[in-house]
């Protein structure tokens, strides 16, 4: 009982570091959040527009998060993502994507979808989308 009480008392308040971080967040000016939001909208729009301009690809416009899930004209997202890393390069560059199969609990879902994070700056994202576009032109399992 003594050990249980110590554990319970230790959880009565947030950790000191968490309190300091919360205080700093409250003091952060609104302009910071506005700038960050605008930057992420630019990044999202760069990826969203680039994917939807690729024949056979579709990307819904997300309203939150820092990634998109895009449907690509591919036979198998796991194979495609591995192929990108092991066998493909465009001007000595490739892209790393996450197969969407790991984000679904239903077997077979996400087989032609990938998750793409847009945490890079806009110029790097434009370059990455060009690399993805070129990869889709030559991928052996292309479906369109």
C-alpha positions in Angstrom: 0.0 0.0 0.0 2.9 2.3 0.8 4.4 1.9 -2.7 1.0 2.4 -4.3 0.6 5.7 -2.4 4.0 6.9 -3.5 3.1 6.2 -7.1 -0.3 8.0 -6.8 1.3 11.0 -5.2 3.9 11.2 -7.8 1.2 11.6 -10.5 -0.7 14.5 -8.8 0.9 17.2 -10.9 2.6 17.5 -14.3 6.4 17.1 -14.3 8.4 20.3 -13.8 9.7 20.3 -17.4 6.1 20.0 -18.7 5.0 23.0 -16.6 7.9 25.1 -17.9 7.0 24.1 -21.5 3.3 24.9 -21.0 4.2 28.3 -19.6 6.4 29.1 -22.6 3.6 28.0 -25.0 1.2 30.3 -23.3 3.6 33.2 -23.7 4.3 32.5 -27.4 2.8 35.3 -29.6 0.0 34.4 -32.0 2.2 35.6 -34.9 4.4 32.6 -34.4 1.5 30.2 -34.8 0.1 32.1 -37.8 3.5 31.9 -39.6 3.9 28.2 -38.9 0.3 27.5 -40.1 1.0 29.5 -43.3 4.2 27.6 -43.9 2.5 24.2 -43.5 -0.3 25.2 -45.8 2.4 26.1 -48.5 4.0 22.7 -47.9 0.7 20.8 -48.0 -0.4 22.6 -51.1 2.9 21.8 -52.9 2.5 18.1 -52.3 -1.2 18.0 -52.9 -1.0 19.8 -56.2 2.0 17.9 -57.4 0.5 14.5 -56.7 -2.9 15.4 -58.3 -1.0 16.5 -61.5 0.4 13.0 -61.9 -1.7 10.8 -64.2 -3.5 8.1 -62.2 -2.6 9.6 -58.8 -5.0 11.1 -56.3 -4.5 12.9 -53.1 -7.3 14.4 -51.0 -6.5 17.8 -49.5 -6.0 17.1 -45.7 -7.3 19.7 -43.3 -4.8 18.8 -40.5 -1.6 16.8 -39.8 1.7 17.2 -41.6 1.3 14.3 -44.1 -0.9 13.1 -46.9 -2.1 9.7 -47.9 -1.9 9.5 -51.7 -3.3 6.9 -54.1 -0.7 6.1 -56.7 -0.9 4.0 -59.9 1.1 1.2 -58.4 0.5 -2.5 -57.9 1.9 -2.7 -54.3 2.9 0.1 -52.1 5.3 -2.1 -50.0 7.1 -3.2 -53.2 7.1 0.4 -54.6 8.6 2.0 -51.5 11.3 -0.7 -51.3 12.0 -0.3 -55.0 12.4 3.5 -54.6 15.1 3.0 -52.0 16.9 0.0 -53.5 16.6 0.4 -57.3 15.6 3.9 -58.3 17.3 7.3 -58.5 16.6 10.4 -60.5 19.7 12.6 -60.8 21.2 10.7 -57.8 18.1 11.3 -55.7 15.2 9.2 -54.5 12.3 9.6 -52.0 11.4 7.7 -49.0 7.7 7.0 -48.5 5.7 4.9 -46.1 3.5 2.2 -47.5 -0.1 2.9 -46.4 -0.8 -0.8 -45.7 0.6 -0.3 -42.2 -2.0 2.3 -41.4 -5.0 0.2 -42.0 -6.3 -2.7 -39.9 -8.3 -4.2 -42.8 -6.2 -6.6 -44.8 -5.5 -5.4 -48.4 -6.3 -1.7 -47.7 -3.6 0.8 -48.6 -2.1 -1.5 -51.2 -1.9 1.4 -53.8 -1.5 4.2 -51.2 1.5 5.8 -49.6 2.0 8.2 -46.8 4.0 11.3 -47.5 5.2 13.7 -44.8 5.6 17.4 -45.8 8.0 18.5 -43.1 10.7 19.5 -45.6 10.9 23.1 -47.0 8.9 23.9 -50.1 11.9 23.7 -52.5 12.9 20.3 -51.2 9.3 19.1 -51.5 9.1 20.3 -55.1 12.2 18.4 -55.9 10.9 15.3 -54.1 7.6 15.4 -56.0 9.6 15.6 -59.3 11.6 12.6 -58.2 8.3 10.7 -57.4 6.8 11.7 -60.7 9.8 10.4 -62.6 9.8 7.2 -60.5 6.2 6.5 -61.4 7.0 6.8 -65.1 9.4 3.8 -64.9 8.2 1.7 -62.0 7.7 -1.9 -63.3 4.4 -2.3 -61.3 2.8 0.8 -62.7 -1.0 0.3 -63.2 -1.7 3.2 -65.6 
